[in-house]
Every structure is written in structure tokens, then in C-alpha cells.
Amino acid sequence: MIAVFNILRKPLRLLILPLIALALAACEPVAMTNMNGSKGPKVDSSKPIPVALLIPRGGSAADNLLAQELENAARLAIRDLGGVQIDLRVYGTGGNAGTAGTAAAQAVTDGAQIILGPLYGEAANAAGNAVAAQGVNVLSFSNNPSIAGGNVFVLGQNFNDTSNRLVRYAKSNGKDKILVLHGQDLAGQLGRDAILKAIAANGATSAGTVDYALSQEAVMSAVPRVKAAVESNGANAIFLTTSSASALPLFAQMLPEAGISGATTQYIGLTRWDIPPQTLALPGVQGGWFALPDPGATTAFSQRYAAAYGDTPGPIAGLAFDGIAAVGALAKSGKSDALSAARLTQGAGFRGASGVFRLKADGTAERGLAIATIRNQQVVIISPAPQAFGGAGF
């Protein structure tokens, strides 16, 4: 972390660190050894469907909190299924890959026909390997596309999905020459690669990349390099990979001060610029674009969760709700192969805690994201989240 804007650091730690841990813990995947595209067990929807939920219970205090939220959200989703019965079986992994693999194998021995979770990338990879030979699919809560494939799906919002949505919107609004500003850490490199891939896929033009080390001095020295790149390459947009917990506050101050006006050069963020609320007050983010889950669906889920459990859910909790929603929707079809990879990747997708989503053949998730900007320190939606696939944004 960069030692800047200490006013923001304390609230950021409480709210953002679980998300950072999720992303970084998922960045050292073990290669999948079973890539056979499992067909899934036979499902009898007239009986309760055994579903295993693997959560990081037994780990740190933060992991235990996440574990409880995930279990709560899964049980909340079960109430909505109407006609589909779920036999939810909960297994703690302690956030450990070895334990997750053992728990997944035990869950299948116990009769589980699909596995929801685990949370971290290495653990999800281990769980997938442990049950691939039995043809059981894993809907993990990771956001790391590197572990997706075979019988492992990642439900978390990933850089590729976010980049595609934002670049597509930028291109359609004339901001088609995009400079990428990224950290030299692994998260920054993965973000850079996702943005460059999206630029190529959506017919936009790369205006180059500028990297920086994770120090205040390096961030400051990157500013004149950004200005030079914008001027020499004709960039009309800058896509930043950093977050409010890292270099965003400093860049938001120094880039406009260097003469890179948001009126002519569009600032775009790979991360949420509305978390925590203090970020909205930064002058440099005014007019910037970022993506976020469907606000209406997210608010509705949070309100239902709060009514049921007396607390506000963290941003990861909804992934467990999504997993149950997908299982329930497929089970309603009455098909014996309802939990096969072919059924899981149906084009119509599903409706979950944060709006519509669908699972792709490569094991990643595509989500219906909204595009927001910041005006007068307020979040304003400028491109609504699609309500079905094939509509706006897709």
C-alpha cells in the first residue's frame, strides 16, 4: 500500500481489505489437472438437491465474518426457490487450499451434486481437482479467471468483464484512444492485460501504457510520463487500474494539476470509485467513469439481508446467493443433467443478488454491469445495467 492520504486509510482498511485479500490470494493459482468439462451428476428435482457450501470458517476473524455472510446469503436465496428443495451442507475450509480439497472430496462422498465456494483461488483450484473425476462442478467465489475452466467456475466479478464493459462504453462515446496507467504489482499487471485485451476486442486504440512502482515517489514521477504519453499519442482517455486504497487519491490530485483535464481526457477506473464514500469528494474523480453491479438489485438484496439478519452484507456475500439462484433455476427445469456444464453455461443466464449474470464456457462469469460517473460528489448512473443478455451493454 502507498502511504498517502492517511485520512482515507482507516475506513478503507475495514471495508476494502477483504476484497483485496480475495483478489491477491487468487493470484497464485495451481494449474488444473482435470480439464474434462464434467457433465455433472444426475439430478432428481423431486427430491432435495444436496449442495455443498465451502466457506472459510475456521480461519482468521475476517474469514469467519465472510464465512457467516456467505452462509447467510445462501440460506436467504433458498427461501426464494419456490418448488425446489435444497439440502445445504456447510463445510469449513479455514481459507486453506489443502483443507478445501479434502472438504470438497468429503462433500461429494456425502452426496453433494454441486459445490458452491470456496472463496480463495488456490482453495477453489484444489476443490475442483479433488472432485473433477466424479464429474461435480464447482461454483467458486473467487474472482480469478486463471483458475477457471474444466469443472471450476468463478462467480466473482473479474477484470476482463469490467474492462470490456467500460471500453465498449468508451468506444461508443468517442473515447477510443486509451492510455493504460497501472501499478507494477501483479494486480496492476493483470488489470493492464485485461484492459488491453478489451481495447483490441472492441475496436478501440491503445495509446500505450505507463507503469509505476508502489511508492509515493514512483506515483509522483509517473505523472509527467502520463502527460507526455497523452500528448504524444493523442490519448483521449486514461484507464487507471488502481483503487482508493492505493494510488487513486494521489493520481486524482496530481494528474489534473499537471494539466490533464477531465474535460478533454476521460478518466476511467477499473475499480469502484464510490467506495468508501470519502472518495467521492476527491476533485480528480469528478466526471470519471467506473463500473458497478446493478444498483437496484444490489440495494434490494442488501435490504432483504438486513431484514433477515440485522446487518448489512459485505460485497462478497451476494456470490453465495447467486450460486443458489443458479442451482434453483436449473433444477426447476426438471432435467436430469440440470447441473452439467452445458446447463450452467446457458446463454440466458440467471438473476442474482446484483443483477443478471451468466457463466461462460471458459469458466468465468459475465455480469450485467452499470456505468457510473461522479458529479458534485454524487454517483450518477450514465448507462444502466442490462436486465437481460442481448440488451444494452452486451
N, C-alpha and C positions, 0 to 999 in steps of 0.2 A: 504494500500500500504506500502511496505517496503522502508525505507529511505536509499536506496543505489543507487549508480551510478547516481548521480544527473545530469550528462551530458545528460543522455538519457531521463530524466523525462519530460522536457518541450515538446519536439516534440511528445513524447508518449501520453501526455495528449490530444493533439489536434487530433491525429489520432486514438487512441485506445479507449478512454473513451466512445464514443458512442457504441462500441461493448461490452465493459464491462457493461455498463448500460443495454444493451439488455439482456445479459446473466443473470445478477443479478436480474433485475426486473422480469425475468421469473422464478425465483427460489422459488416463494411462490404461487403456483397455488391453485385455489379453485377447489374442486372436481367437475367433470362434473356430472350433474344430469340427463342428457338426453343422453344415450348411445345406441340409437336405430339404428345407421348406416343408416342415412337418405338416401332415394332413389333419392332425388333431384326433382326439378320441371320439367315439360315438356318443351322441348326446340323446338322452331321453327326457324331453322337456316336460313330460307329465310328472316327473319326479324332481325333487330339489337337486339343483346342479351344484356339485361340490366345487367350490372356488377357493383357492389358497391365496391368502394375502400375506406377503412377506414385507415386514416393516422393520426399521432399525431399532426396535425395542431392545433394551439391554446394553445400549451403547452410552454415549455421553448424555448429559441433561438435555442438550439441544436435540439430539437424535430421539430421545424419548418423547419430547414435545412433538416433533414431527411425526413420530410413530402414532401417537394418540390422535393427532389431527387426521392422518390418513385413514385410520380405522373408523373414526367418527364419520368421515365423509363417505366411506364405503357403505356404512350402515344406513346413512341418510339416503343414499342412492337406492338401496334395496327397497325402501319404502315406496318408491315411485314405480316399481316394475309392473304391478298390476297383472296378475296371472302367471308370472314367472317366479318360481321359488329358488332362492339361492341359499345353499348351505355354506356359509362363510367360515373358513378355518384360518385362524391367525397364527403366524409363526414369526418369532423374533429372530433377527439376524445380527443384532448388535452393530450393524453397519459394516460387518466383516464379510469379505468375499468367501472365505472358506466355510463359514457358518451358513451363508446364504446358499451355497451349493448343496450342503448337507440338508438344509431345511427344504429346499426345492425337491430333492430326491425323496425325502420323507413324506412330503405333501402328496407326491404322486403315488407313493406306496399306500398312503392313506385314502387314495381315491380321487384326488384333485384332477379336474379335467382341463383347467387353465390356471395360470399363476398370474396374479397381479403384484407388481413390485419385482424385485426390491428397488431401493432408492438410488444407490450409488452405482456408477458404471461398472466397476470391477465385480461388484456383487451380482449385478444383473447378468453380466457375461458368464460368471460362474454358475448361476442358476440355469441359464439357458443351456450350457454344456451338460449340466447334470441331468436334464430331462429331455434332451433332444432325441435320444434313441427311443424314448417312449412316445414320441410324437405329440408332446404337450407344448403349447405355445406360452410365451412369457410376455406379458404387457408390463414392461418396466416403467418406473417413474423417472428414469434418467433422462437427461436432455442431450446425451452424447451420441451423435449419429455413427460414430466409429464402431460402436458395439452392435449396431442394428444389422439385422439380416438373419437368414435361417429361421429359427423359431423365436427370435428375440425382436420385439418391437419396442420403440422408445416413445413414450407418451409426451415427454417434456417438449416445450417449445424450443426449437433449435435455431442456430444462426442461419442455416440455409433458408428455412421458412421465412424468418423475419427479413432477411436480406432480399429475397425475391419479392415480397410484398412491397417493400419500400422502394426498391429500384424500379419495379413496374410502375408504381405511382409516380415516381420522379420523372421517368421517361415520358409518361403520358402528360406531364405538366411542364415539359420543356427543360427540365433539369437533367440533361442527358450526358454531360461531361463530368464524370465523378472522380474526385480525388479521395483516396482512402488514407485516413490517419489512424495508425494503430500502434499499440504497445508491442514491445519485443518479447513479451511473455507468451506462453502457449495460447492463452485465451485470445490475446491480440492477434496472433498469427492465424488461429482458426477463424476468427472473425474476418480478418483480411481476405482469406481464401474464399470464404462464403460470399463476401461482397463482390469480389472479382468474378466469381462464377456466375452470380446473379446479373452482373453487368453484361457479361457475354451472352447469357441466356435470353436477356430481354432487349437486346439490340441497342443498349446504351454504349457509351465510350469511356474507357478508362483514361483518366487524366493523371495516372501514376499513383504511387504510394509514398507515404512519409512515415517512418517508424521512429520510435523513441524508447529509451530505457526507462525503467520505473524509478525515476528520481525527479525531484523538483527541478534540479538544474537541467536535466535532459528534456523535460517538458518545455521549459523556457527556451532552450536552444532550438527546439523543434519549430517554434513559431515562425522565425524568419525563413526557414526552409519550406514551410507550408505556404507562406506568402509568395515565395519565389516560384513554387510549383504551380500555384493558382495562376500567376501572371504569365508564366512561360507556356503552360499547357492549355490555357483557356478554360480552366475548370469553372463550371457554374454551380457546383455542389461539392460539399465536403462531407464524407461519411465517416463518422467517428465510432470506433469500437469501444471506447472507454465508458465507464459508468460514473455515477455520482459519488461512489465510494472511492474513486481513484482520481484520474486526471481531469475529468469533465469540468469541475469548478474552475480550475486554473485556465484551461483552454477557453472556457466560456468568457473569461475576463480578457485574456491576452490576445486572442485572435481578432476580435472586433477592435481592440485598441491598436492592433497592427495595421488596421485599415481594410480588413476583410469583412465587408459589410454584408449582413444577412439580407439586405435588400437586393443584392445582385448575386450573391453566392449563398446557396441554400445549405444550411446546416442540417444534417440528418444523423440520428443516433441509432446505434444497434441495440442499445439497452433502454430501459424505461427511464424517461426524463421527468417523470412525475413522482418518483419515489426517492427519498422521502419528500414531503410537501415543501421543505425548505428549498429544494432545488428549483422550484417554480419561480423563486424570487431572483435567480441569477439573471442579470441583464443579457448575457450572451445566449441564453437558451430561448429568449423570446422570438417567436416565429419559427423555431426549429421543428422538425418532423421526427416522430418516432412511432413505433407500432405497439399496440396493446390488445389484449383479448377483448372480446365484445363486452363493453361496459354494462349493458343492460343485463346480460346473462350473468356476468360476474357479480353484480350487485344483488341480483335475485338469489344466487347461491349463497352469498355471504349472509344475507338476511335470514334465509332458511336455516343455515348452520347456526347462527347466533340464537335463533329462537329455540333450536333443539338443544344446544349445548352451552348457551350463555356466554359465548366468547366469539371473537372474530377469527375465521380461519386464516392460516398463512397461505401464501400463493401456491404452495405445492399440494395442499390438501385436495384441491379440486381434481387432481390427476387420478386419485382413487375413485372419486365419484364417476369420472369419465370411463374408467375401466369397467365398473359395474354397469354403467349405462350401455356400453357396447355389448357386453355379455348378455344383458337382458334383451336388448333389441334383436340380437341374433337368435336368441333362444325362442323368441316369440314366433319365429318363422316355422318352428316345429321340425326343422331339418336335422337329420342325424349328424350332419357334418357342420353344424352351426358354428363350431369353434375352430374350424380349419382355417388355414392361412388364406384360402380363397375367399371365404366368407368374411373374415376380418378385414380384408382389403377391398370390400365392396365400394364401388365408386360413390354411392350416395352418402357414405359416411354416417356419422352419429351426431347427436346433440348432447353436449355435456355441460359441465359447470361453467365453462367460459365460452360457450357458443358451439358452433359446428366444428367438427374435426373428422378427419379420415386417416386411416393407416395405409401407407403405400407399400408396394411390393418390396422396396428396399429396406423396410422395417422402420422407417421414420414416420412421423406424423405431420400432416398438413392441417393447419388451423385457420379458421376464419378470423383474421385479424383486422382491427380498425386502424386507421392512420389518424394521429392526433397532432395538434400544434399547441403552442403556448402563447396566449395573448393576454396581456395585462395580468400576468402571473396566474392565469387560469387555463385549465386543459380544455381545448375545443376540438371536437371530432370533425375532421375535414373529409374523411372518407369512411363511411360506416362499415362495420364488419358485415360480410355477406351472411345471409341467413340460410343459404343452401349452396351446394357446389355447382359450379357452372355459371354463377352470377358475377356481380362486380367483385373485382379483386382476384378472380381465378381465370 
